[in-house]
Amino acid sequence: MAEPRLLPSDPLDFVKRCVRSGSLLWTHHVNMRFGVRRVTRDMILGAVDTFEIIEHYPDDKYLPSYLVRGEHPDGVFHVLFATDVAGDNVRVVTAYLPDVAKWDAEFRQRR
């Protein structure tokens, strides 16, 4: 029988706490795409105070995940964080600059 999925009681607080404390892992996927997607580690780490969850994926393949909107001086970006409650960390799965054709003007809702 599979173990029950552990969801953070307050996902946004969990993500912010893990990022601030350095309890985060950078997946191979995000590392390979940093150059082409124009989102950097420093952007993600520096925007933690602006994070807001815009989509929830509690049944994501490996761990419950959350699409987070962040702001930096040059604009808005999205980061997908997988939450490992048992391991007390988050994993940065992917990060990108949202496409205006696919998102509303504030990049909070898909078109």
ZADO-1210 file (C-alpha; in nm, 4 decimals, padded with zeros to 6 digits):
<atoms>
<atom x="00.0000" y="00.0000" z="00.0000" code="MET" pos="1"/>
<atom x="00.1313" y="00.3469" z="-00.0912" code="ALA" pos="2"/>
<atom x="00.2171" y="00.5933" z="00.1811" code="GLU" pos="3"/>
<atom x="-00.0271" y="00.8827" z="00.2183" code="PRO" pos="4"/>
<atom x="00.0822" y="01.2068" z="00.0527" code="ARG" pos="5"/>
<atom x="00.1845" y="01.4681" z="00.3038" code="LEU" pos="6"/>
<atom x="00.0529" y="01.8137" z="00.2201" code="LEU" pos="7"/>
<atom x="00.1844" y="02.1241" z="00.3954" code="PRO" pos="8"/>
<atom x="-00.0810" y="02.2740" z="00.6207" code="SER" pos="9"/>
<atom x="00.0056" y="02.6203" z="00.4857" code="ASP" pos="10"/>
<atom x="00.1722" y="02.5644" z="00.1469" code="PRO" pos="11"/>
<atom x="00.2792" y="02.9244" z="00.0885" code="LEU" pos="12"/>
<atom x="00.4356" y="02.9527" z="00.4329" code="ASP" pos="13"/>
<atom x="00.6098" y="02.6173" z="00.3831" code="PHE" pos="14"/>
<atom x="00.7559" y="02.7244" z="00.0464" code="VAL" pos="15"/>
<atom x="00.8714" y="03.0624" z="00.1779" code="LYS" pos="16"/>
<atom x="01.0261" y="02.9111" z="00.4910" code="ARG" pos="17"/>
<atom x="01.2150" y="02.6492" z="00.2924" code="CYS" pos="18"/>
<atom x="01.3448" y="02.9037" z="00.0410" code="VAL" pos="19"/>
<atom x="01.4543" y="03.1453" z="00.3154" code="ARG" pos="20"/>
<atom x="01.6316" y="02.8733" z="00.5118" code="SER" pos="21"/>
<atom x="01.8001" y="02.7238" z="00.2068" code="GLY" pos="22"/>
<atom x="01.6049" y="02.3988" z="00.2371" code="SER" pos="23"/>
<atom x="01.5572" y="02.3696" z="-00.1355" code="LEU" pos="24"/>
<atom x="01.6870" y="02.1485" z="-00.4092" code="LEU" pos="25"/>
<atom x="01.7298" y="02.2545" z="-00.7713" code="TRP" pos="26"/>
<atom x="01.6192" y="01.9807" z="-01.0097" code="THR" pos="27"/>
<atom x="01.8153" y="01.8859" z="-01.3185" code="HIS" pos="28"/>
<atom x="01.5262" y="02.0180" z="-01.5285" code="HIS" pos="29"/>
<atom x="01.5396" y="02.3699" z="-01.3856" code="VAL" pos="30"/>
<atom x="01.9185" y="02.3805" z="-01.3974" code="ASN" pos="31"/>
<atom x="01.9149" y="02.2915" z="-01.7679" code="MET" pos="32"/>
<atom x="01.6637" y="02.5653" z="-01.8463" code="ARG" pos="33"/>
<atom x="01.7973" y="02.8605" z="-01.6492" code="PHE" pos="34"/>
<atom x="01.9852" y="02.9967" z="-01.9509" code="GLY" pos="35"/>
<atom x="01.7014" y="02.9768" z="-02.2016" code="VAL" pos="36"/>
<atom x="01.4137" y="03.0779" z="-01.9775" code="ARG" pos="37"/>
<atom x="01.5794" y="03.3932" z="-01.8429" code="ARG" pos="38"/>
<atom x="01.4896" y="03.3220" z="-01.4802" code="VAL" pos="39"/>
<atom x="01.7836" y="03.2947" z="-01.2412" code="THR" pos="40"/>
<atom x="01.8390" y="03.1476" z="-00.8975" code="ARG" pos="41"/>
<atom x="01.8969" y="03.4977" z="-00.7623" code="ASP" pos="42"/>
<atom x="01.5613" y="03.6112" z="-00.9000" code="MET" pos="43"/>
<atom x="01.3835" y="03.3255" z="-00.7242" code="ILE" pos="44"/>
<atom x="01.5703" y="03.3654" z="-00.3966" code="LEU" pos="45"/>
<atom x="01.5288" y="03.7437" z="-00.3946" code="GLY" pos="46"/>
<atom x="01.1556" y="03.7427" z="-00.4644" code="ALA" pos="47"/>
<atom x="01.0394" y="03.5240" z="-00.1757" code="VAL" pos="48"/>
<atom x="00.8435" y="03.8106" z="-00.0151" code="ASP" pos="49"/>
<atom x="00.6343" y="03.8445" z="-00.3327" code="THR" pos="50"/>
<atom x="00.5459" y="03.4763" z="-00.3718" code="PHE" pos="51"/>
<atom x="00.1833" y="03.3800" z="-00.4138" code="GLU" pos="52"/>
<atom x="00.0413" y="03.0423" z="-00.5072" code="ILE" pos="53"/>
<atom x="-00.1620" y="03.0573" z="-00.8266" code="ILE" pos="54"/>
<atom x="-00.2184" y="02.6851" z="-00.8939" code="GLU" pos="55"/>
<atom x="-00.2214" y="02.3740" z="-00.6745" code="HIS" pos="56"/>
<atom x="-00.1234" y="02.0224" z="-00.7858" code="TYR" pos="57"/>
<atom x="-00.1735" y="01.8018" z="-00.4781" code="PRO" pos="58"/>
<atom x="-00.1611" y="01.4838" z="-00.6879" code="ASP" pos="59"/>
<atom x="00.1467" y="01.5722" z="-00.8929" code="ASP" pos="60"/>
<atom x="00.3564" y="01.2718" z="-00.9969" code="LYS" pos="61"/>
<atom x="00.6194" y="01.2651" z="-00.7207" code="TYR" pos="62"/>
<atom x="00.5271" y="01.5265" z="-00.4616" code="LEU" pos="63"/>
<atom x="00.2472" y="01.7783" z="-00.4120" code="PRO" pos="64"/>
<atom x="00.3383" y="02.0854" z="-00.6174" code="SER" pos="65"/>
<atom x="00.2456" y="02.4514" z="-00.6325" code="TYR" pos="66"/>
<atom x="00.2825" y="02.7006" z="-00.9135" code="LEU" pos="67"/>
<atom x="00.4072" y="03.0203" z="-00.7550" code="VAL" pos="68"/>
<atom x="00.4031" y="03.3706" z="-00.8990" code="ARG" pos="69"/>
<atom x="00.6972" y="03.5905" z="-00.8051" code="GLY" pos="70"/>
<atom x="00.7968" y="03.9459" z="-00.8875" code="GLU" pos="71"/>
<atom x="01.1363" y="04.0989" z="-00.9529" code="HIS" pos="72"/>
<atom x="01.2336" y="04.4466" z="-01.0775" code="PRO" pos="73"/>
<atom x="01.2093" y="04.3377" z="-01.4427" code="ASP" pos="74"/>
<atom x="00.8697" y="04.1689" z="-01.4172" code="GLY" pos="75"/>
<atom x="00.6908" y="03.8522" z="-01.3152" code="VAL" pos="76"/>
<atom x="00.8023" y="03.4895" z="-01.3245" code="PHE" pos="77"/>
<atom x="00.6518" y="03.1534" z="-01.2313" code="HIS" pos="78"/>
<atom x="00.8169" y="02.8738" z="-01.0342" code="VAL" pos="79"/>
<atom x="00.6883" y="02.5231" z="-00.9784" code="LEU" pos="80"/>
<atom x="00.7810" y="02.4061" z="-00.6285" code="PHE" pos="81"/>
<atom x="00.7383" y="02.0426" z="-00.5223" code="ALA" pos="82"/>
<atom x="00.6906" y="02.0157" z="-00.1466" code="THR" pos="83"/>
<atom x="00.8606" y="01.7401" z="00.0510" code="ASP" pos="84"/>
<atom x="00.6980" y="01.7764" z="00.3922" code="VAL" pos="85"/>
<atom x="00.8654" y="01.4656" z="00.5357" code="ALA" pos="86"/>
<atom x="01.2081" y="01.5903" z="00.4223" code="GLY" pos="87"/>
<atom x="01.1268" y="01.9520" z="00.5188" code="ASP" pos="88"/>
<atom x="01.2357" y="02.0939" z="00.1832" code="ASN" pos="89"/>
<atom x="01.1072" y="02.2123" z="-00.1515" code="VAL" pos="90"/>
<atom x="01.2320" y="02.1257" z="-00.4970" code="ARG" pos="91"/>
<atom x="01.2436" y="02.3820" z="-00.7721" code="VAL" pos="92"/>
<atom x="01.1020" y="02.1852" z="-01.0638" code="VAL" pos="93"/>
<atom x="01.0874" y="02.4580" z="-01.3270" code="THR" pos="94"/>
<atom x="01.0851" y="02.8362" z="-01.3611" code="ALA" pos="95"/>
<atom x="00.9875" y="03.0564" z="-01.6523" code="TYR" pos="96"/>
<atom x="00.8650" y="03.3970" z="-01.7653" code="LEU" pos="97"/>
<atom x="00.4920" y="03.3560" z="-01.8340" code="PRO" pos="98"/>
<atom x="00.3627" y="03.4132" z="-02.1860" code="ASP" pos="99"/>
<atom x="00.1133" y="03.7024" z="-02.2162" code="VAL" pos="100"/>
<atom x="-00.0814" y="03.4979" z="-02.4723" code="ALA" pos="101"/>
<atom x="-00.1406" y="03.2211" z="-02.2163" code="LYS" pos="102"/>
<atom x="-00.1967" y="03.4227" z="-01.8977" code="TRP" pos="103"/>
<atom x="-00.4072" y="03.7188" z="-01.7882" code="ASP" pos="104"/>
<atom x="-00.2479" y="04.0640" z="-01.7556" code="ALA" pos="105"/>
<atom x="-00.1290" y="03.9969" z="-01.3994" code="GLU" pos="106"/>
<atom x="-00.0040" y="03.6437" z="-01.4809" code="PHE" pos="107"/>
<atom x="-00.2303" y="03.4924" z="-01.2160" code="ARG" pos="108"/>
<atom x="-00.4839" y="03.2995" z="-01.4291" code="GLN" pos="109"/>
<atom x="-00.4505" y="03.1004" z="-01.7466" code="ARG" pos="110"/>
<atom x="-00.6463" y="03.2260" z="-02.0460" code="ARG" pos="111"/>
</atoms>
